[in-house]
Amino acid sequence: MTDENSNGDDDSDQTRTTIEVDRDVWRQVRAEAVGDGKKISEKLEEILIEHFDEDA
């Protein structure tokens, strides 16, 4: 059985997933990402790392 969220690379420290986000929250994240010159996925990762106080 395969993991639907796996990127197929067992050696990777990253995974792919799909989430549903409130439209207003999405707009905020997107605006911050653009303002920082980052991809939205990079900004989301940054926010999650800050929230969980983890090192990348």
mmCIF file of the N, C-alpha and C atoms, coordinates in Angstrom:
data_MODEL
# 
_entry.id   MODEL 
# 
loop_
_atom_site.group_PDB 
_atom_site.id 
_atom_site.type_symbol 
_atom_site.label_atom_id 
_atom_site.label_alt_id 
_atom_site.label_comp_id 
_atom_site.label_asym_id 
_atom_site.label_entity_id 
_atom_site.label_seq_id 
_atom_site.pdbx_PDB_ins_code 
_atom_site.Cartn_x 
_atom_site.Cartn_y 
_atom_site.Cartn_z 
_atom_site.occupancy 
_atom_site.B_iso_or_equiv 
_atom_site.pdbx_formal_charge 
_atom_site.auth_seq_id 
_atom_site.auth_comp_id 
_atom_site.auth_asym_id 
_atom_site.auth_atom_id 
_atom_site.pdbx_PDB_model_num 
ATOM 1   N N  . MET A 1 1  ? 0.841   -1.168 0.000  1.00 0.00 ? 1  MET A N  1 
ATOM 2   C CA . MET A 1 1  ? 0.000   0.000  0.000  1.00 0.00 ? 1  MET A CA 1 
ATOM 3   C C  . MET A 1 1  ? 0.893   1.240  0.000  1.00 0.00 ? 1  MET A C  1 
ATOM 4   N N  . THR A 1 2  ? 0.520   2.251  -0.790 1.00 0.00 ? 2  THR A N  1 
ATOM 5   C CA . THR A 1 2  ? 1.315   3.468  -0.860 1.00 0.00 ? 2  THR A CA 1 
ATOM 6   C C  . THR A 1 2  ? 0.645   4.580  -0.067 1.00 0.00 ? 2  THR A C  1 
ATOM 7   N N  . ASP A 1 3  ? 1.444   5.475  0.455  1.00 0.00 ? 3  ASP A N  1 
ATOM 8   C CA . ASP A 1 3  ? 0.950   6.632  1.206  1.00 0.00 ? 3  ASP A CA 1 
ATOM 9   C C  . ASP A 1 3  ? 0.534   7.695  0.201  1.00 0.00 ? 3  ASP A C  1 
ATOM 10  N N  . GLU A 1 4  ? -0.731  8.099  0.221  1.00 0.00 ? 4  GLU A N  1 
ATOM 11  C CA . GLU A 1 4  ? -1.211  9.080  -0.747 1.00 0.00 ? 4  GLU A CA 1 
ATOM 12  C C  . GLU A 1 4  ? -0.539  10.433 -0.598 1.00 0.00 ? 4  GLU A C  1 
ATOM 13  N N  . ASN A 1 5  ? 0.054   10.697 0.543  1.00 0.00 ? 5  ASN A N  1 
ATOM 14  C CA . ASN A 1 5  ? 0.721   11.981 0.774  1.00 0.00 ? 5  ASN A CA 1 
ATOM 15  C C  . ASN A 1 5  ? 2.223   11.896 0.583  1.00 0.00 ? 5  ASN A C  1 
ATOM 16  N N  . SER A 1 6  ? 2.717   10.751 0.229  1.00 0.00 ? 6  SER A N  1 
ATOM 17  C CA . SER A 1 6  ? 4.152   10.564 0.035  1.00 0.00 ? 6  SER A CA 1 
ATOM 18  C C  . SER A 1 6  ? 4.569   11.115 -1.310 1.00 0.00 ? 6  SER A C  1 
ATOM 19  N N  . ASN A 1 7  ? 5.796   11.601 -1.378 1.00 0.00 ? 7  ASN A N  1 
ATOM 20  C CA . ASN A 1 7  ? 6.306   12.074 -2.660 1.00 0.00 ? 7  ASN A CA 1 
ATOM 21  C C  . ASN A 1 7  ? 7.072   10.970 -3.380 1.00 0.00 ? 7  ASN A C  1 
ATOM 22  N N  . GLY A 1 8  ? 7.066   9.758  -2.842 1.00 0.00 ? 8  GLY A N  1 
ATOM 23  C CA . GLY A 1 8  ? 7.703   8.626  -3.485 1.00 0.00 ? 8  GLY A CA 1 
ATOM 24  C C  . GLY A 1 8  ? 9.181   8.500  -3.193 1.00 0.00 ? 8  GLY A C  1 
ATOM 25  N N  . ASP A 1 9  ? 9.752   9.431  -2.473 1.00 0.00 ? 9  ASP A N  1 
ATOM 26  C CA . ASP A 1 9  ? 11.189  9.428  -2.168 1.00 0.00 ? 9  ASP A CA 1 
ATOM 27  C C  . ASP A 1 9  ? 11.361  9.132  -0.685 1.00 0.00 ? 9  ASP A C  1 
ATOM 28  N N  . ASP A 1 10 ? 11.680  7.880  -0.349 1.00 0.00 ? 10 ASP A N  1 
ATOM 29  C CA . ASP A 1 10 ? 11.797  7.469  1.044  1.00 0.00 ? 10 ASP A CA 1 
ATOM 30  C C  . ASP A 1 10 ? 12.927  8.177  1.783  1.00 0.00 ? 10 ASP A C  1 
ATOM 31  N N  . ASP A 1 11 ? 13.901  8.745  1.050  1.00 0.00 ? 11 ASP A N  1 
ATOM 32  C CA . ASP A 1 11 ? 15.043  9.410  1.673  1.00 0.00 ? 11 ASP A CA 1 
ATOM 33  C C  . ASP A 1 11 ? 14.766  10.883 1.966  1.00 0.00 ? 11 ASP A C  1 
ATOM 34  N N  . SER A 1 12 ? 13.631  11.391 1.536  1.00 0.00 ? 12 SER A N  1 
ATOM 35  C CA . SER A 1 12 ? 13.318  12.806 1.679  1.00 0.00 ? 12 SER A CA 1 
ATOM 36  C C  . SER A 1 12 ? 12.791  13.111 3.077  1.00 0.00 ? 12 SER A C  1 
ATOM 37  N N  . ASP A 1 13 ? 13.097  14.308 3.566  1.00 0.00 ? 13 ASP A N  1 
ATOM 38  C CA . ASP A 1 13 ? 12.571  14.778 4.844  1.00 0.00 ? 13 ASP A CA 1 
ATOM 39  C C  . ASP A 1 13 ? 11.293  15.580 4.640  1.00 0.00 ? 13 ASP A C  1 
ATOM 40  N N  . GLN A 1 14 ? 10.796  15.613 3.411  1.00 0.00 ? 14 GLN A N  1 
ATOM 41  C CA . GLN A 1 14 ? 9.595   16.376 3.106  1.00 0.00 ? 14 GLN A CA 1 
ATOM 42  C C  . GLN A 1 14 ? 8.482   15.438 2.668  1.00 0.00 ? 14 GLN A C  1 
ATOM 43  N N  . THR A 1 15 ? 7.257   15.913 2.811  1.00 0.00 ? 15 THR A N  1 
ATOM 44  C CA . THR A 1 15 ? 6.096   15.177 2.337  1.00 0.00 ? 15 THR A CA 1 
ATOM 45  C C  . THR A 1 15 ? 5.139   16.149 1.679  1.00 0.00 ? 15 THR A C  1 
ATOM 46  N N  . ARG A 1 16 ? 4.264   15.630 0.852  1.00 0.00 ? 16 ARG A N  1 
ATOM 47  C CA . ARG A 1 16 ? 3.270   16.457 0.177  1.00 0.00 ? 16 ARG A CA 1 
ATOM 48  C C  . ARG A 1 16 ? 1.907   16.111 0.748  1.00 0.00 ? 16 ARG A C  1 
ATOM 49  N N  . THR A 1 17 ? 1.049   17.121 0.844  1.00 0.00 ? 17 THR A N  1 
ATOM 50  C CA . THR A 1 17 ? -0.293  16.887 1.352  1.00 0.00 ? 17 THR A CA 1 
ATOM 51  C C  . THR A 1 17 ? -1.248  17.919 0.769  1.00 0.00 ? 17 THR A C  1 
ATOM 52  N N  . THR A 1 18 ? -2.512  17.676 0.946  1.00 0.00 ? 18 THR A N  1 
ATOM 53  C CA . THR A 1 18 ? -3.552  18.608 0.528  1.00 0.00 ? 18 THR A CA 1 
ATOM 54  C C  . THR A 1 18 ? -4.350  18.982 1.768  1.00 0.00 ? 18 THR A C  1 
ATOM 55  N N  . ILE A 1 19 ? -4.611  20.276 1.935  1.00 0.00 ? 19 ILE A N  1 
ATOM 56  C CA . ILE A 1 19 ? -5.376  20.740 3.086  1.00 0.00 ? 19 ILE A CA 1 
ATOM 57  C C  . ILE A 1 19 ? -6.464  21.712 2.627  1.00 0.00 ? 19 ILE A C  1 
ATOM 58  N N  . GLU A 1 20 ? -7.486  21.835 3.447  1.00 0.00 ? 20 GLU A N  1 
ATOM 59  C CA . GLU A 1 20 ? -8.502  22.851 3.219  1.00 0.00 ? 20 GLU A CA 1 
ATOM 60  C C  . GLU A 1 20 ? -8.260  23.971 4.220  1.00 0.00 ? 20 GLU A C  1 
ATOM 61  N N  . VAL A 1 21 ? -8.263  25.208 3.716  1.00 0.00 ? 21 VAL A N  1 
ATOM 62  C CA . VAL A 1 21 ? -7.957  26.364 4.553  1.00 0.00 ? 21 VAL A CA 1 
ATOM 63  C C  . VAL A 1 21 ? -9.044  27.422 4.342  1.00 0.00 ? 21 VAL A C  1 
ATOM 64  N N  . ASP A 1 22 ? -9.416  28.082 5.404  1.00 0.00 ? 22 ASP A N  1 
ATOM 65  C CA . ASP A 1 22 ? -10.352 29.195 5.327  1.00 0.00 ? 22 ASP A CA 1 
ATOM 66  C C  . ASP A 1 22 ? -9.836  30.215 4.302  1.00 0.00 ? 22 ASP A C  1 
ATOM 67  N N  . ARG A 1 23 ? -10.730 30.718 3.475  1.00 0.00 ? 23 ARG A N  1 
ATOM 68  C CA . ARG A 1 23 ? -10.342 31.628 2.386  1.00 0.00 ? 23 ARG A CA 1 
ATOM 69  C C  . ARG A 1 23 ? -9.600  32.867 2.901  1.00 0.00 ? 23 ARG A C  1 
ATOM 70  N N  . ASP A 1 24 ? -10.062 33.445 4.014  1.00 0.00 ? 24 ASP A N  1 
ATOM 71  C CA . ASP A 1 24 ? -9.397  34.638 4.556  1.00 0.00 ? 24 ASP A CA 1 
ATOM 72  C C  . ASP A 1 24 ? -7.992  34.313 5.065  1.00 0.00 ? 24 ASP A C  1 
ATOM 73  N N  . VAL A 1 25 ? -7.840  33.150 5.687  1.00 0.00 ? 25 VAL A N  1 
ATOM 74  C CA . VAL A 1 25 ? -6.515  32.725 6.151  1.00 0.00 ? 25 VAL A CA 1 
ATOM 75  C C  . VAL A 1 25 ? -5.597  32.529 4.956  1.00 0.00 ? 25 VAL A C  1 
ATOM 76  N N  . TRP A 1 26 ? -6.134  31.887 3.895  1.00 0.00 ? 26 TRP A N  1 
ATOM 77  C CA . TRP A 1 26 ? -5.335  31.643 2.681  1.00 0.00 ? 26 TRP A CA 1 
ATOM 78  C C  . TRP A 1 26 ? -4.855  32.968 2.092  1.00 0.00 ? 26 TRP A C  1 
ATOM 79  N N  . ARG A 1 27 ? -5.719  33.941 2.054  1.00 0.00 ? 27 ARG A N  1 
ATOM 80  C CA . ARG A 1 27 ? -5.347  35.248 1.496  1.00 0.00 ? 27 ARG A CA 1 
ATOM 81  C C  . ARG A 1 27 ? -4.233  35.896 2.315  1.00 0.00 ? 27 ARG A C  1 
ATOM 82  N N  . GLN A 1 28 ? -4.320  35.764 3.637  1.00 0.00 ? 28 GLN A N  1 
ATOM 83  C CA . GLN A 1 28 ? -3.269  36.318 4.497  1.00 0.00 ? 28 GLN A CA 1 
ATOM 84  C C  . GLN A 1 28 ? -1.927  35.639 4.240  1.00 0.00 ? 28 GLN A C  1 
ATOM 85  N N  . VAL A 1 29 ? -1.953  34.313 4.191  1.00 0.00 ? 29 VAL A N  1 
ATOM 86  C CA . VAL A 1 29 ? -0.711  33.558 3.957  1.00 0.00 ? 29 VAL A CA 1 
ATOM 87  C C  . VAL A 1 29 ? -0.135  33.910 2.594  1.00 0.00 ? 29 VAL A C  1 
ATOM 88  N N  . ARG A 1 30 ? -1.004  33.956 1.589  1.00 0.00 ? 30 ARG A N  1 
ATOM 89  C CA . ARG A 1 30 ? -0.545  34.283 0.238  1.00 0.00 ? 30 ARG A CA 1 
ATOM 90  C C  . ARG A 1 30 ? 0.051   35.687 0.182  1.00 0.00 ? 30 ARG A C  1 
ATOM 91  N N  . ALA A 1 31 ? -0.604  36.653 0.830  1.00 0.00 ? 31 ALA A N  1 
ATOM 92  C CA . ALA A 1 31 ? -0.102  38.023 0.839  1.00 0.00 ? 31 ALA A CA 1 
ATOM 93  C C  . ALA A 1 31 ? 1.257   38.113 1.537  1.00 0.00 ? 31 ALA A C  1 
ATOM 94  N N  . GLU A 1 32 ? 1.397   37.407 2.655  1.00 0.00 ? 32 GLU A N  1 
ATOM 95  C CA . GLU A 1 32 ? 2.689   37.408 3.361  1.00 0.00 ? 32 GLU A CA 1 
ATOM 96  C C  . GLU A 1 32 ? 3.770   36.746 2.521  1.00 0.00 ? 32 GLU A C  1 
ATOM 97  N N  . ALA A 1 33 ? 3.413   35.663 1.848  1.00 0.00 ? 33 ALA A N  1 
ATOM 98  C CA . ALA A 1 33 ? 4.381   34.971 1.001  1.00 0.00 ? 33 ALA A CA 1 
ATOM 99  C C  . ALA A 1 33 ? 4.869   35.883 -0.119 1.00 0.00 ? 33 ALA A C  1 
ATOM 100 N N  . VAL A 1 34 ? 3.932   36.540 -0.785 1.00 0.00 ? 34 VAL A N  1 
ATOM 101 C CA . VAL A 1 34 ? 4.296   37.461 -1.863 1.00 0.00 ? 34 VAL A CA 1 
ATOM 102 C C  . VAL A 1 34 ? 5.155   38.594 -1.316 1.00 0.00 ? 34 VAL A C  1 
ATOM 103 N N  . GLY A 1 35 ? 4.757   39.146 -0.180 1.00 0.00 ? 35 GLY A N  1 
ATOM 104 C CA . GLY A 1 35 ? 5.522   40.228 0.444  1.00 0.00 ? 35 GLY A CA 1 
ATOM 105 C C  . GLY A 1 35 ? 6.939   39.821 0.812  1.00 0.00 ? 35 GLY A C  1 
ATOM 106 N N  . ASP A 1 36 ? 7.105   38.548 1.165  1.00 0.00 ? 36 ASP A N  1 
ATOM 107 C CA . ASP A 1 36 ? 8.432   38.035 1.523  1.00 0.00 ? 36 ASP A CA 1 
ATOM 108 C C  . ASP A 1 36 ? 9.203   37.494 0.325  1.00 0.00 ? 36 ASP A C  1 
ATOM 109 N N  . GLY A 1 37 ? 8.560   37.487 -0.849 1.00 0.00 ? 37 GLY A N  1 
ATOM 110 C CA . GLY A 1 37 ? 9.200   36.947 -2.044 1.00 0.00 ? 37 GLY A CA 1 
ATOM 111 C C  . GLY A 1 37 ? 9.361   35.430 -1.983 1.00 0.00 ? 37 GLY A C  1 
ATOM 112 N N  . LYS A 1 38 ? 8.404   34.759 -1.328 1.00 0.00 ? 38 LYS A N  1 
ATOM 113 C CA . LYS A 1 38 ? 8.472   33.308 -1.159 1.00 0.00 ? 38 LYS A CA 1 
ATOM 114 C C  . LYS A 1 38 ? 7.296   32.633 -1.846 1.00 0.00 ? 38 LYS A C  1 
ATOM 115 N N  . LYS A 1 39 ? 7.446   31.342 -2.093 1.00 0.00 ? 39 LYS A N  1 
ATOM 116 C CA . LYS A 1 39 ? 6.318   30.534 -2.550 1.00 0.00 ? 39 LYS A CA 1 
ATOM 117 C C  . LYS A 1 39 ? 5.384   30.338 -1.368 1.00 0.00 ? 39 LYS A C  1 
ATOM 118 N N  . ILE A 1 40 ? 4.106   30.129 -1.648 1.00 0.00 ? 40 ILE A N  1 
ATOM 119 C CA . ILE A 1 40 ? 3.137   29.929 -0.575 1.00 0.00 ? 40 ILE A CA 1 
ATOM 120 C C  . ILE A 1 40 ? 3.516   28.719 0.260  1.00 0.00 ? 40 ILE A C  1 
ATOM 121 N N  . SER A 1 41 ? 3.965   27.649 -0.378 1.00 0.00 ? 41 SER A N  1 
ATOM 122 C CA . SER A 1 41 ? 4.341   26.448 0.375  1.00 0.00 ? 41 SER A CA 1 
ATOM 123 C C  . SER A 1 41 ? 5.505   26.725 1.324  1.00 0.00 ? 41 SER A C  1 
ATOM 124 N N  . GLU A 1 42 ? 6.435   27.572 0.900  1.00 0.00 ? 42 GLU A N  1 
ATOM 125 C CA . GLU A 1 42 ? 7.561   27.936 1.768  1.00 0.00 ? 42 GLU A CA 1 
ATOM 126 C C  . GLU A 1 42 ? 7.073   28.735 2.974  1.00 0.00 ? 42 GLU A C  1 
ATOM 127 N N  . LYS A 1 43 ? 6.127   29.639 2.729  1.00 0.00 ? 43 LYS A N  1 
ATOM 128 C CA . LYS A 1 43 ? 5.586   30.450 3.816  1.00 0.00 ? 43 LYS A CA 1 
ATOM 129 C C  . LYS A 1 43 ? 4.794   29.586 4.799  1.00 0.00 ? 43 LYS A C  1 
ATOM 130 N N  . LEU A 1 44 ? 3.996   28.651 4.275  1.00 0.00 ? 44 LEU A N  1 
ATOM 131 C CA . LEU A 1 44 ? 3.259   27.747 5.150  1.00 0.00 ? 44 LEU A CA 1 
ATOM 132 C C  . LEU A 1 44 ? 4.206   26.920 6.002  1.00 0.00 ? 44 LEU A C  1 
ATOM 133 N N  . GLU A 1 45 ? 5.284   26.445 5.400  1.00 0.00 ? 45 GLU A N  1 
ATOM 134 C CA . GLU A 1 45 ? 6.263   25.666 6.164  1.00 0.00 ? 45 GLU A CA 1 
ATOM 135 C C  . GLU A 1 45 ? 6.869   26.533 7.270  1.00 0.00 ? 45 GLU A C  1 
ATOM 136 N N  . GLU A 1 46 ? 7.197   27.762 6.953  1.00 0.00 ? 46 GLU A N  1 
ATOM 137 C CA . GLU A 1 46 ? 7.753   28.681 7.946  1.00 0.00 ? 46 GLU A CA 1 
ATOM 138 C C  . GLU A 1 46 ? 6.779   28.884 9.108  1.00 0.00 ? 46 GLU A C  1 
ATOM 139 N N  . ILE A 1 47 ? 5.511   29.087 8.791  1.00 0.00 ? 47 ILE A N  1 
ATOM 140 C CA . ILE A 1 47 ? 4.485   29.287 9.822  1.00 0.00 ? 47 ILE A CA 1 
ATOM 141 C C  . ILE A 1 47 ? 4.355   28.045 10.693 1.00 0.00 ? 47 ILE A C  1 
ATOM 142 N N  . LEU A 1 48 ? 4.334   26.874 10.079 1.00 0.00 ? 48 LEU A N  1 
ATOM 143 C CA . LEU A 1 48 ? 4.208   25.628 10.843 1.00 0.00 ? 48 LEU A CA 1 
ATOM 144 C C  . LEU A 1 48 ? 5.421   25.399 11.733 1.00 0.00 ? 48 LEU A C  1 
ATOM 145 N N  . ILE A 1 49 ? 6.603   25.696 11.227 1.00 0.00 ? 49 ILE A N  1 
ATOM 146 C CA . ILE A 1 49 ? 7.825   25.539 12.030 1.00 0.00 ? 49 ILE A CA 1 
ATOM 147 C C  . ILE A 1 49 ? 7.765   26.471 13.237 1.00 0.00 ? 49 ILE A C  1 
ATOM 148 N N  . GLU A 1 50 ? 7.352   27.718 13.013 1.00 0.00 ? 50 GLU A N  1 
ATOM 149 C CA . GLU A 1 50 ? 7.219   28.659 14.131 1.00 0.00 ? 50 GLU A CA 1 
ATOM 150 C C  . GLU A 1 50 ? 6.192   28.162 15.142 1.00 0.00 ? 50 GLU A C  1 
ATOM 151 N N  . HIS A 1 51 ? 5.071   27.666 14.644 1.00 0.00 ? 51 HIS A N  1 
ATOM 152 C CA . HIS A 1 51 ? 4.000   27.204 15.523 1.00 0.00 ? 51 HIS A CA 1 
ATOM 153 C C  . HIS A 1 51 ? 4.449   26.030 16.385 1.00 0.00 ? 51 HIS A C  1 
ATOM 154 N N  . PHE A 1 52 ? 5.144   25.094 15.784 1.00 0.00 ? 52 PHE A N  1 
ATOM 155 C CA . PHE A 1 52 ? 5.570   23.899 16.504 1.00 0.00 ? 52 PHE A CA 1 
ATOM 156 C C  . PHE A 1 52 ? 6.980   24.030 17.085 1.00 0.00 ? 52 PHE A C  1 
ATOM 157 N N  . ASP A 1 53 ? 7.606   25.208 16.878 1.00 0.00 ? 53 ASP A N  1 
ATOM 158 C CA . ASP A 1 53 ? 8.928   25.503 17.411 1.00 0.00 ? 53 ASP A CA 1 
ATOM 159 C C  . ASP A 1 53 ? 9.951   24.420 17.045 1.00 0.00 ? 53 ASP A C  1 
ATOM 160 N N  . GLU A 1 54 ? 9.973   24.085 15.747 1.00 0.00 ? 54 GLU A N  1 
ATOM 161 C CA . GLU A 1 54 ? 10.890  23.060 15.232 1.00 0.00 ? 54 GLU A CA 1 
ATOM 162 C C  . GLU A 1 54 ? 11.949  23.733 14.366 1.00 0.00 ? 54 GLU A C  1 
ATOM 163 N N  . ASP A 1 55 ? 13.065  23.075 14.217 1.00 0.00 ? 55 ASP A N  1 
ATOM 164 C CA . ASP A 1 55 ? 14.103  23.526 13.298 1.00 0.00 ? 55 ASP A CA 1 
ATOM 165 C C  . ASP A 1 55 ? 13.940  22.805 11.979 1.00 0.00 ? 55 ASP A C  1 
ATOM 166 N N  . ALA A 1 56 ? 14.132  23.538 10.894 1.00 0.00 ? 56 ALA A N  1 
ATOM 167 C CA . ALA A 1 56 ? 14.003  22.941 9.552  1.00 0.00 ? 56 ALA A CA 1 
ATOM 168 C C  . ALA A 1 56 ? 15.224  22.145 9.204  1.00 0.00 ? 56 ALA A C  1 
# 
